[in-house]
Amino acid sequence: MNQSNANTNVVEMIDVCKRYGTFEALKKVNLSVRKGERIIICGPSGSGKSTLIRCINRIEQHDAGSIVVEGQELTGAERDIAKVRREVGMVFQSFNLFPHLTILENCTLAPRRARGLSKAEAEDRAMHYLSKVRIPDQAKKYPGQLSGGQQQRVAIARALCMEPRVMLFDEPTSALDPEMVKEVLDTMIGLAEEGMTMLCVTHEMGFAKQVADRVVFMDGGQKIEEADPQTFFGAPENDRTRAFLQQVLH
């Protein structure tokens, strides 16, 4: 991470709570993310990790506490939500591409509508980012004609076309066949090396070791442990963290 950015928080979560009925999905979670940082969030199923990042761009609405993204506090106001979503890209595990649009059309839709780009400007930008994820030759195809790994790389390119300040990844490789995982992770490693601010929910611990500035372990809706990769994997402090790592590290 660039040390000149070390004091610039682009995401600030303070005592964030989220409930579904009586179930507490998040319990007073605090997390600060500095510009250019790569944060890996891990934990067992149902630990709240996906809920956490989905609250950052208001896909899920938090019930208490505060979330500030690029100086903009997330409230219920549509204008506030729209401002944050323009600066926060999101990649889901299920691609979420429009099947009736070509790859190029999938990538140009949001920049034209939300950023006001012309068709030519949006297409130039889309081809730039499709080249970055190494599939510019797929631009005229439809999602159904691509492999799962290629579709996920399109989803990453589509998010990048908005030129966000922060990228969120919600288990981006969990729906992929094993042989397709590497191509997506390689794409994400490239983004990390370029200094993109990233929060990624993943079970890919090798990826975490390679790119993370910090690893956050969650369990039961709480942030249990947070450390640099060397400390997290080499000398975790919490018993629950150690038990989790024993399960996922073979």
N, C-alpha and C positions, 0 to 999 in steps of 0.2 A: 504493500500500500504506500502511496505517496505521502510522505510525512507532512508536506505542506498543507494537506487536506485534513490533517488529523483532528482538528477541532471543529470541523464543519459537519454537524449532524444533519443528514438529509431525512432520516426517519427517527422520530422520538415517540416511544410508547410509554405511558405512565399509568400504572395501576389499571391496566386494561382488563375488563371483565366481559365475558360473553356467556349468556345462558340460553338454553333451549328448554323452556318450561322450568322444571326444577333441577335440570342437569347443568352443572357449571362446566362449560367447555374451556373457559379461560378464567383463571383466578388471580387477579391483580398482577398481571405480567408487565414487567418493565424491560425495555430493550431500546438501546440507542445504536444507530447505524451511521457511521461517518462516510463522507464522500469517498468513493473508490473502494470501500470495504466489501469483502465477500463473506457473507454469513451463511453457514450451513446449519439448518435446523433439523434435528433428528429426534427419534423417540419411537416408542411402540405405537401400534395402531390405536387411535382414539385418544392420543395424548394431548391434542389441541394444536399440533404444529401447523396443519393446513388451515385451520380456523384462524390462527394468528396471522398468517400472511394474507388471507382473504379479507381480513378486517382492514388491512393497510390501503386497499383501493375500494373499500366499501362494498365488496361483493357480499360480505357479512357485516351487519351493523353491530358495533360493540355497544354494550349496555351501560358501562361505567368506565371511568378513567378517560384519558385523552390520547389522541393520535395526531401527531403533527408531521406532515410530509412537505419538505421544501418550504418550511415556514407557514404552511397553510393547515390550519386545524380542520380535521374532518368532523363536520357537524352533519345534521340532517338536510342542510340546504343543498338543493340540486346544483347550484352554481359552485359551491365548494367541492362537491364530489366530482363535477366535471373538470375542475381545475386540476385536482389530484390525478384523475385518470389520464389526463393528457401527458402527465410526467411519469407515470408508473406503467410499465409494460408488464403483461402477465402471460405466462405460458402454462397451460393446464396439462394434465396427464392424458386427456382425451382429444387433443389437437383443436377441436372446435372450429374447423374450417368450414366455409360454406360450400357444400358439395356441388351446387349448381353454378358456381363461379370458377373461372380459371385461377391458377396459382397467382398470376399477375393481378387479376381482379381482386382476389382475396387480400393482396398486399397493398393495393391502392385505395381501397374503400375508405378506411379510417383517415388517412392523411388528407384525402380530398374533402371529406365531410367535417372533420374536426380541426384540421390545420389550414384548410382553405387552399390547398395546392391545386394547380391546374392538372389536367389529365397527363400532360407531357411531363410536368415536374414530378408527379406522383409515380409515373412509370419509370422515370430515370432513377428515382430513389429506390423503388422496389427492385429494379435490376441490380443496383449497387448492393443491396443487402442480400438478395438471392445469390449473388456472386460470393458474398462474404460467407454464407453458409454452404457454398459449393454446389448449388443446384440451379444456376441460371438457365440451363438447358431445359428445365421443366416448366418454364414460365407459362407456356401455352396449354399445358395439360390441366386436367381436373384432378381434385384430390384423390378420387377413387382410382386413378391410374398410377398412383405413387405408393411406394412401400410405407409402412408405419414410420420408419426412421426418417424417410424423406418428408413425410407429412409433418412430423414434429419439427424438422428443420425449417419448413415453410412457416410453421406457427411462430418460431423464433424470429424469422425474417420479418413476418407480419408485425410482430410487436416492435421490432427495431425500426420499422418504417415510420413510426411515430416519433422516433429519436427521443426516447424517454430518458429521464435522469436516473431512474431506478428500474431494475428488472426483477420480477418475482417469478419463481419457478415452483410449481406445486407438483412434486413427484413426476418430473417430465419424462422419466424413462420407465415408469412402472407398468405402462400399458404396452411396452415394446417387447418383441422377441429378443432373446439375449444377444443374437448377432447384430442387432440394430442399435443396441445401447451405446456402443463405443462411438458411433458416428455422431450421435447427439451430444454425448459428453465431450467429444473433441471440439464440437462447435462451441459449447459452453466454456471450455477451457480457453479457447481463443478470445472470447468476450472478456473473461476474467483477466487475461494477460494484457488486454487493452485498457484495463482500468474501470470497466463498467461496475457500478454499484449493484450488487446482487444479493438477494435473499433466496435461498434455495432449500426447499424441503426435499430430502432424498434419503434413501437407504444405501446409496453408493458411497461407502466409506473410503474407498480408494480415491474417488473424486474429491471427497472432503479433505483428505490428507494433502492432496495436490494443490487445491485452489483456495482453501478457506483461510481467512485471517482469524476468524473465530468460529468455534463450533458451539452451538446451543443445544443442550439436551432437555427435552420436555417429557413430563410424565404427569398424568392426572390433571391436566390443565395448568400446570405450573412450570416455570423455568427452574429446573433442578440444578443445572450446572452450565457454566459458560467459560470457555478457555481457548487458548490458541491450540492448534492441532497437536503439537508435540506434547503439551501437557494433557490435553483431553484424552489422547489415545495412549500415552505413556504412563500417566500418573493421575487418573481420574480420582476425585475426592469422595464422590458420593457412591454409596452401595448400589443404588438403583442404576447409576451410570455404568458401573462395573458389570452388573448383571446383564444390562442391555448389550454392552460391547462383547461380552462372552458369547452372546447369542448370535450376533451379526458378523463377528470376525472369526472366520474359520481358519 
